[in-house]
Structures are given as C-alpha cells and as structure tokens.
C-alpha cells in the first residue's frame, strides 16, 4: 500500500467509526455515542491541521469533504436527539 492509500484508509476508518457513533450505520454491539463521534471529528480536524501543505490535492479534498459531511451529520443527529 502506498502512503496515499494508507492515509485514505485511516480517514475512511475514522469516518466509519464516527458514523457508527452517530447511529448512521447499524452495528449490533455499537451504541450511539455523540461524545465519541465528536472526538473522531476532532481527530480528523487535528490531522487536517497537522498535515496542512503536506497532502496531495486529492487527499486534502477528501479530508475536508469528510470533515464537512461529518460535522453536518453530527449537527443533524444531535438536533434530532434533543427534540
């Protein structure tokens, strides 16, 4: 695997965990956990900050897109939860 593939795999893995924590992906033994979801979003943001100017254009777009989508989903789910 190339470094780019490893980076993408890491980003997709954290994204999947975050979606599971928010209840978007059904897993029998996985409960909704918004604190964990927020932690995963924070980790992705930290990776974005720490890798700034060190990613390919494709990797940068992928990371920014995933963070944006997860943040929107987080807001949506937490609003539903509080209603």
BELKA-V133179 format. One record per residue. N is the residue number from 1. RES is the residue in three letters. PHI is phi in radians with two decimals (NA if undefined). D_CENTER is the distance of its C-alpha to the mean C-alpha in Angstrom with 1 decimal. Layout:
# BELKA-V133179
N;RES;PHI;D_CENTER + N;RES;PHI;D_CENTER
This chain:
# BELKA-V133179
1;UNK;NA;21.5 + 2;UNK;-1.44;21.1 + 3;UNK;-1.02;19.0 + 4;UNK;-1.09;17.2 + 5;UNK;-1.17;16.5 + 6;UNK;-1.13;15.4 + 7;UNK;-1.10;13.0 + 8;UNK;-1.08;11.5 + 9;UNK;-1.08;11.6 + 10;UNK;-1.07;9.8 + 11;UNK;-1.11;6.8 + 12;UNK;-1.15;7.2 + 13;UNK;-1.14;7.9 + 14;UNK;-1.14;5.1 + 15;UNK;-1.10;3.3 + 16;UNK;-1.09;6.8 + 17;UNK;-1.05;7.3 + 18;UNK;-1.10;5.4 + 19;UNK;-1.10;7.4 + 20;UNK;-1.12;10.2 + 21;UNK;-1.08;10.3 + 22;UNK;-1.57;10.7 + 23;UNK;1.52;13.3 + 24;UNK;-1.38;12.3 + 25;UNK;-2.14;13.2 + 26;UNK;-1.41;16.4 + 27;UNK;-2.30;17.0 + 28;UNK;-0.94;20.4 + 29;UNK;-1.73;19.8 + 30;UNK;-1.98;16.4 + 31;UNK;-1.64;16.9 + 32;UNK;-1.11;14.9 + 33;UNK;-2.57;13.7 + 34;UNK;-1.20;12.4 + 35;UNK;-1.13;12.9 + 36;UNK;-1.14;10.8 + 37;UNK;-1.05;7.9 + 38;UNK;-1.11;8.8 + 39;UNK;-1.07;9.2 + 40;UNK;-1.17;5.8 + 41;UNK;-1.13;5.0 + 42;UNK;-1.10;8.4 + 43;UNK;-1.10;8.1 + 44;UNK;-1.09;6.0 + 45;UNK;-1.14;8.8 + 46;UNK;-1.11;11.3 + 47;UNK;-1.07;10.8 + 48;UNK;-1.06;11.3 + 49;UNK;-1.16;14.3 + 50;UNK;-1.28;15.7 + 51;UNK;-1.82;15.6 + 52;UNK;-0.94;17.0 + 53;UNK;1.13;20.0 + 54;UNK;-2.22;19.3 + 55;UNK;-2.00;17.2 + 56;UNK;-1.24;18.7 + 57;UNK;-1.03;18.4 + 58;UNK;-1.12;16.6 + 59;UNK;-1.12;13.9 + 60;UNK;-1.11;13.7 + 61;UNK;-1.10;13.5 + 62;UNK;-1.03;10.7 + 63;UNK;-1.09;8.5 + 64;UNK;-1.11;9.8 + 65;UNK;-1.12;9.6 + 66;UNK;-1.15;5.9 + 67;UNK;-1.05;5.6 + 68;UNK;-1.04;8.7 + 69;UNK;-1.09;8.2 + 70;UNK;-1.14;5.6 + 71;UNK;-1.10;8.2 + 72;UNK;-1.10;10.9 + 73;UNK;-1.11;10.2 + 74;UNK;-1.08;10.0 + 75;UNK;-1.07;13.3 + 76;UNK;-1.04;14.7 + 77;UNK;-1.20;14.3 + 78;UNK;-1.21;15.6 + 79;UNK;-1.16;18.4 + 80;UNK;-1.07;19.4 + 81;UNK;-1.15;19.5 + 82;UNK;-1.47;21.8 + 83;UNK;-1.48;24.1
